[in-house]
Amino acid sequence: MITAIAIDDEPPALRVIEAFCAGFGFITLQKTFTRTDEALRHLRKHPVDLLFLDIQMPSLSGIELYRALEQPLAVIFTTAYSEYAVEGFNLNATDYLLKPFTRERFAQAVQKAEEYIRYTRQRQAPENDYLLIRADYNLHKIAIGDIEYIEGLDDYIRIHLQQQKPVVARMTMKHILEKLEDRDFVRVHRSYIVPLSRIQHVRNKMISLGDAEIAIGSSYEEAFFARFRS
């Protein structure tokens, strides 16, 4: 899951970004801002993966804000002025959207951002942050960050992976939980284990994980909410 905020001094432009982001299950647009100073204060307390950032802003420009960030992150610049494109790319921007942009052009930009963020996460991940799972007469090396959720099927488990085919292995839910010990996973149902970091929201005891929705089992509810709230 990619977390993002959008910054633009024009509310209609922010509404366009909100509407477009809603069509991508892998992006959570947390907040929008019309002031760069407020956005910068937010980012210092609540880092995100991706910025949608208008370049021409009052007081502090989008480029000045980007230079003021304490940690690098993916940025998609948005502006109505094509002359800013070169400066945006000189800052290693992920992409540059010239207003008004189409949904198709927006999709290209966020897909580039997803690829960049995935690459940086893999580089930053510890070398042993993976599972070795034997399935189909092969030993599969599965990156922890690629696991969307795990489904129990009697004496088998199905490991659902991001943009990959699921891996089905002969293993119990108890055994896979032991392998995931000390990692950010929680059992929410007799048949499901989920990574806390991928949860978008919980409503009426249903967990939203992008395209998947998983019910919280009554016997797992108390333990789940204790970890989720912490």
Residue, then its C-alpha position, 0 to 999 in steps of 0.5 A: m500500500i502507498t500512502a500519499i498526500a496532495i498539495d495544491d492551492e486550488p481545491p478543484a485540482l485536489r478534488v480531481i486527484e482525490a477522484f483519480c486516487a479512489g480508482f487505485g486500490f494500492i493508493t491511500l490518499q490520507k489528506t489534501f492541503t491548500r497550504t504548503d506550510e501546513a503540509l510540511r508540518h504534517l509530513r514531519k509528523h506523519p511521513v508518506d510514500l508519495l506527494f502530489l505537489d503543485i509547483q506554483m504555490p503562494s508563500l512556499s513553492g512546491i519545489e521549495l517544499y520538496r527541497a525542505l523535506e527531511q527524507p526523500l520520497a516519491v513526488i509527482f509534480t502537477t502544474a499548469y505551466s510547462e516551463y517548470a518541467v525541467e526543474g521538476f525533473n532536475l529534482n528527480a521527480t517521479d513524474y510531471l503532470l501538466k494540467p489538465f491531465t487525463r485519468e490515463r496520464f494520471a495512471q501512468a504517473v502513479q504506476k511509475a511511482e509504485e515501481y519506484i517505491r517498491y524498488t526503494r522498499q526492497r533496497q531498504a528491507p533487511e536481507n532476511d526479510y523473506l520466507l522460504i516456502r516449499a510448494d509445487y516441488n520448489l522452494h519459493k523465496i517470498a518477500i515479506g513486503d509482497i504478502e497481501y494476506i494469507e488464506g487457510l484451506d484445511d491443511y494448506i495455505r494460500i499466500h496471496l502476493q502483490q502482482q504475482k500468482p498465489v503460492v499454495a503450500r501444505m502448511t497449517m495456519k499455526h506453522i505460518l504464524e510461527k514463521l511470521e513471528d515478530r513481524d507485522f502480521v495478525r490472525v483475524h479469522r480462522s482462515y485469514i492472516v493479514p499484514l497490519s501495514r496493508i489494512q486500509h480501514v475497518r468497518n463493521k468488522m470487515i477489513s479492507l485490503g485493497d481489492a480484498e475484504i476480510a471478515i474479523g472472526s468473533s474469537y479473534e476480534e479482541a486481540f486484533f483490535a488491541r494490536f490494530r489500535s496500538 
